[in-house]
């Protein structure tokens, strides 16, 4: 079974860097690997179209470039998408829409093997992670499932209210605050910088650190990292392929258009920063 790079770094207390893709084109994973700066790639499947074949191809690219793969899954698909992603070679699952302790327990069950004491629901499979026919049902398979990194989104009012109990569920490794969803759940849609939202984010990070979890922060670019570094956050997922492309197309398209019309190219606008 392939070593889990993200798990190894978490166990060693080392910082981690990831980046997001919504495209299922595996060449993007190869380019990220060639950049040489990333520990894992998050495929943000909650927002993207994909097939089971895409998951297998992404899994091959992770292996080729020695990257861990994370997939973000939506609540109605916890069991199915987690199972198929792990079978394709993903080694970390980010679960969205957590609200209760029962939700958190369902996340852990969707990842672990169904053995005494683990609380898991996964059985034996014939998928890429076990070489299809080589290690299915072996002790190494169970060990690998125990190594899968479980991350949860803290993005609902109810989740923040129950956060200490939720983080007490055995098996949760990483915590990600989502200010857009959280602000909407408070009736403050679009107000990601509202004092109540900022306060909830700080509470999430501080409680995660206190309880020995690993808070992760999403950033559009590194300009917004300083306050989180000062809080002690070591784990970051920076940039989305779609936002990177949009910003380039918008800025350079406007600049080219201005030059063709005989004026000076407009100054580049700074990218938006913050968590999502």
C-alpha positions in Angstrom: 0.0 0.0 0.0 1.2 3.5 -0.8 2.5 5.7 2.1 0.2 8.6 2.9 2.3 11.7 2.7 -0.3 14.0 4.3 -0.7 11.6 7.2 3.0 11.3 7.7 3.4 15.1 7.9 0.5 15.4 10.4 1.9 12.7 12.6 5.3 14.5 12.6 3.8 17.8 13.5 5.0 19.4 10.2 3.2 22.1 8.2 1.4 21.2 5.0 0.6 23.0 1.8 -2.2 22.0 -0.6 -3.9 23.5 -3.6 -7.4 23.1 -5.1 -8.6 21.9 -8.5 -12.1 21.7 -9.8 -10.9 20.3 -13.1 -10.5 16.5 -13.3 -7.7 16.7 -15.9 -4.9 14.7 -14.3 -2.2 16.8 -16.1 -2.9 19.6 -13.7 -1.9 17.3 -10.8 1.3 16.5 -12.7 2.0 20.2 -13.1 1.4 20.8 -9.4 3.7 18.0 -8.6 6.4 19.4 -10.9 6.1 22.7 -9.1 7.7 20.9 -6.1 6.0 22.9 -3.3 2.8 20.9 -2.5 2.1 18.0 -0.2 -1.4 17.2 -1.6 -4.0 18.3 -4.1 -7.7 18.8 -3.1 -10.1 17.9 -5.8 -13.1 20.0 -4.8 -15.6 17.5 -6.1 -18.5 19.2 -4.3 -18.6 21.8 -7.1 -17.2 19.9 -10.1 -18.5 17.4 -12.6 -16.6 14.1 -12.7 -16.9 10.4 -13.4 -15.5 7.3 -11.6 -12.9 7.1 -14.4 -11.8 10.6 -13.5 -11.1 9.6 -9.9 -9.0 6.7 -11.1 -7.0 8.9 -13.4 -6.4 11.5 -10.7 -5.3 8.7 -8.4 -2.7 7.6 -11.0 -1.4 11.2 -11.2 -1.1 11.5 -7.4 1.0 8.3 -7.3 3.2 9.5 -10.2 4.1 12.7 -8.5 4.2 11.4 -4.9 1.3 13.6 -3.8 -1.6 12.8 -1.4 -5.0 13.4 -2.9 -7.9 14.9 -0.9 -11.5 15.0 -2.2 -14.2 17.3 -0.9 -17.5 15.6 -0.8 -21.0 16.8 -0.1 -23.3 15.4 2.7 -25.6 13.2 0.6 -22.6 11.5 -0.9 -20.5 10.8 2.2 -20.4 7.0 2.0 -20.4 6.5 -1.8 -17.9 9.2 -2.8 -15.6 8.5 0.1 -15.5 4.8 -0.7 -14.9 5.3 -4.4 -12.3 8.0 -3.9 -10.3 6.0 -1.5 -10.5 3.1 -3.9 -9.1 5.3 -6.6 -6.1 6.3 -4.6 -7.2 9.4 -2.6 -5.8 9.4 0.9 -7.8 12.2 2.5 -11.5 13.1 2.6 -12.9 16.6 3.4 -16.5 16.3 4.5 -18.8 19.3 3.9 -21.9 20.4 5.8 -21.2 19.0 9.2 -23.8 20.0 11.8 -23.9 17.4 14.5 -21.9 14.7 16.4 -23.9 12.2 14.4 -22.7 13.8 11.1 -19.1 13.6 12.3 -19.5 9.9 13.3 -20.9 9.2 9.9 -17.8 10.7 8.3 -15.4 8.5 10.3 -17.6 5.4 9.5 -17.4 6.2 5.8 -13.6 6.0 5.8 -12.7 3.2 8.3 -12.9 -0.5 7.8 -15.7 -2.5 9.4 -13.6 -4.1 12.1 -14.2 -4.4 15.8 -13.5 -1.1 17.6 -13.1 1.1 14.5 -16.7 2.1 14.0 -16.2 1.8 10.2 -18.5 0.8 7.5 -16.1 -0.1 4.7 -15.8 -3.7 3.5 -13.3 -5.4 1.2 -13.0 -3.9 -2.3 -11.3 -4.7 -5.6 -10.1 -1.2 -6.5 -6.9 0.6 -7.4 -5.9 1.2 -3.8 -5.4 -2.5 -3.2 -4.0 -3.3 -6.7 -7.5 -4.5 -7.6 -6.7 -8.2 -6.7 -3.4 -8.0 -4.8 -4.2 -6.7 -1.2 -8.0 -6.6 -0.9 -9.0 -7.7 2.5 -5.5 -7.8 3.8 -4.2 -6.3 7.1 -2.4 -3.7 5.0 -5.8 -2.6 3.6 -7.2 -2.1 7.0 -4.1 -0.2 8.1 -4.3 2.1 5.1 -7.9 2.9 5.9 -6.9 3.8 9.4 -4.3 6.2 7.9 -6.8 8.1 5.7 -6.9 11.7 6.8 -10.4 12.9 7.8 -11.0 16.6 7.5 -14.3 18.4 8.2 -15.8 21.7 7.3 -17.0 23.9 10.1 -19.4 26.1 8.2 -22.9 25.8 9.8 -24.2 27.6 12.8 -25.2 24.3 14.5 -21.7 22.9 13.9 -20.1 25.9 15.7 -22.5 25.6 18.6 -21.6 21.9 18.9 -18.0 22.2 18.0 -16.3 20.8 21.1 -18.5 17.7 21.0 -17.9 17.2 17.3 -14.1 17.6 17.6 -14.2 15.0 20.4 -15.3 12.3 17.9 -12.3 10.0 17.5 -10.7 10.0 14.0 -11.1 13.6 13.0 -7.7 15.1 12.0 -8.2 18.4 10.3 -10.7 21.3 10.6 -11.6 23.9 8.0 -13.8 26.9 8.7 -16.0 28.1 5.9 -17.0 31.7 6.3 -19.3 31.9 3.3 -21.6 29.1 4.4 -21.4 30.1 8.0 -22.4 33.7 7.3 -25.3 32.4 5.2 -26.4 30.1 8.1 -26.6 33.2 10.3 -28.6 35.2 7.9 -25.6 37.3 7.0 -25.2 36.1 3.4 -22.1 37.6 1.8 -20.8 39.2 5.0 -17.8 37.0 5.5 -16.0 39.7 7.5 -18.9 40.3 9.9 -17.7 40.4 13.5 -19.8 37.3 14.3 -18.3 35.3 11.5 -14.7 36.4 12.3 -15.3 35.5 15.9 -16.6 32.0 15.0 -13.5 31.4 12.8 -11.1 32.4 15.6 -13.1 30.2 18.0 -12.8 27.3 15.6 -9.1 27.6 15.1 -8.3 28.1 18.8 -10.5 25.2 19.9 -9.0 22.9 17.3 -5.5 23.8 18.4 -6.5 23.3 22.1 -7.9 19.8 21.3 -4.9 18.7 19.3 -6.6 18.9 15.9 -5.1 20.5 12.8 -6.9 23.7 11.7 -6.5 24.4 7.9 -7.0 27.7 6.2 -8.0 28.2 2.6 -6.6 31.3 0.9 -6.9 32.7 -2.6 -3.2 33.7 -2.4 -0.5 34.0 0.3 -1.1 37.7 1.0 -3.8 36.7 3.6 -1.6 34.2 5.5 0.0 36.4 8.1 -2.9 36.6 10.7 -3.3 32.9 10.6 0.4 32.2 11.0 0.3 34.4 14.0 -2.5 32.3 15.4 -0.4 29.1 15.0 -2.0 27.6 11.9 0.4 25.4 10.0 -1.9 24.0 7.3 -2.9 25.9 4.2 -4.7 25.1 0.9 -4.0 28.0 -1.5 -5.5 28.8 -4.8 -8.2 27.3 -7.0 -7.5 26.5 -10.7 -10.7 28.2 -11.8 -10.0 31.4 -9.8 -6.4 31.6 -11.1 -7.6 31.3 -14.7 -10.4 33.8 -14.2 -8.1 36.4 -12.7 -5.6 36.0 -15.5 -8.3 36.2 -18.2 -9.9 39.2 -16.6 -6.7 41.2 -16.0 -4.9 40.4 -19.2 -8.0 40.6 -21.4 -8.8 44.0 -20.1 -5.2 45.1 -20.5 -5.0 43.9 -24.1 -8.3 45.5 -24.9 -7.1 48.8 -23.5 -3.9 48.7 -25.5 -5.8 47.9 -28.7 -8.1 50.9 -28.1 -5.1 53.1 -27.7 -4.9 53.6 -24.0 -2.7 52.3 -21.2 -3.2 48.9 -19.8 -5.0 49.0 -16.4 -3.1 48.1 -13.3 -3.6 44.5 -12.2 -6.2 44.1 -9.4 -5.1 42.2 -6.3 -6.8 38.8 -6.0 -9.4 38.4 -3.4 -8.2 36.7 -0.2 -9.8 35.0 2.7 -11.5 31.7 3.5 -14.5 30.4 1.6 
